[in-house]
Amino acid sequence: MRHIHLIETILYVKDQQLSTDFYTKLFRQQPDLNVPGMTEFKLAENCKLGLMPNSGIAKILSDKTPHPDQGNGIPRCELYLYVENVEQEFEHAGQSGAILISPLKARNWGDKACYFADPDGHIIAFAEKLK
């Protein structure tokens, strides 16, 4: 029995509206939730991506960790997204304003993948299994 029913990854962002606009364009969909302090995109049946402003999470984390503003632009994680057409996503990501980090190519782990960065420096990979 699986006890985890939904995975939501939340990215801390400097500018919630800028990031919302970026991901709306990148994912070609409107957010499912967009209120001050949180934006959510349902990406798959059991997977959501959330965007939370640095200032909002800083209130929750208090003085227990460094302020998220200190980490902007430093890759700390990546979204690795398996897609139906990786060539299409590669082209679309470039047109959406994503910053190309590594071009689309066959990787030694059996995927064809490309890497981009969002406005905060979070890494986004689009991939397909090699046939």
N, C-alpha and C positions, 0 to 999 in steps of 0.2 A: 504494500500500500504506500502510495506517495503522499507525503504530508504537506508538500508545497504545491499550492494550486495556481499561483500566479507569480511571475517574475516581473518586477518593475525596477528598472535601473534609473536612478535619478542623477542627472548631471548638474553640478553647481555651476551657475553661469553669472557672468558679470551683469549682463543686460537681458532680462527675461524677454522683452519684446523683440529685440534683435535676434535672439536665439530662436524664439517662436517663429518669426518670419523665415529664418534660415531653414529650420526643420520642416516647416509647412511646404516650402518650395522643394526641399530635398526629397521628402517623402510623398509629395504630390497629394497631400491630404490635410484637412483642417484638424486641429487638435480636438480631442474628445472632451478635454477639460482645459479651460483657460481662465484662471482667476488670479488676482494679485497674490503672488507667492507660489504659484504652481501651474505648470502647463503639462498636460499628458497627451501622448499619442499612443493609441493602441496599434501595435505593429503586427501582432499575430494573436491567435486565440488566447494564449496564456502569457503574453509578453507586452509590457508597456514601457515607454520611455518617458521619464519625467524631467522637467526643467525647473530648477529651483534657484532663485537669486542667491548669490553669495551672502547678502545681508540677512536673508531669511534663515538660512542654515546656521549662520554665525550666532544667531540668537539662541538656537537650540543647543549648539555645541558649547556655547558660552566660552569660558577661557580654558577649556580642557584640551583644545587643539589650536594650532595656528589658524588665523583668519583665512578663509578660502581665497580672498583676494591675493594673498601671498603666493598662491600656486597657479595663477592664471598663466596659460601658455606652456605649462610644463606637462607633458603627457604623463598621465597617471593611470589610465585605463584605455581600453578601446571598445568600440561597438563593432562586433564582427557579425555582419549580416549576410546570410546565405540568401541569394536572390535567384529569380528565374532567368534573367538575362544580364549577366555581369557586364557585357559590353555596353548595353543600354544604360545601366546605372553609372558606369564610368563616365560616359559622355554627359549624362544628366548632372552628375555631381559637379563636374567642371563648369557647366553652364549655370549651376545654382550658386556659385560663389565659394564652393569648398576649395580649400587649398590642397593641391596635389602634393602628397608626401612620397609615394612610391607608385610607379605606373602599373598598369594591368599586365600581369605576366604569370606564367606557371610557377608555382611555389613547390618546394621539395616535400611538403607535407600532403600533396595530392589535391591542392586547390589552385584555381586560377583566381587571383585576387589583386585588388588595388587598394591603396590607402590614401585617405584625405584627412584634413583637419578642419574642425568647425571654427567659428569666431573666437572661442575660448581656448583653442588648442587641443580639444578632445579629439582623439583619433577615431575615424570611422573607416572600416574596411568593408568592401563589397566582395563577395566570393561565390564561386560555383565549384562543385566537385569536378575534377578533371575526368574525362570519359576515357 
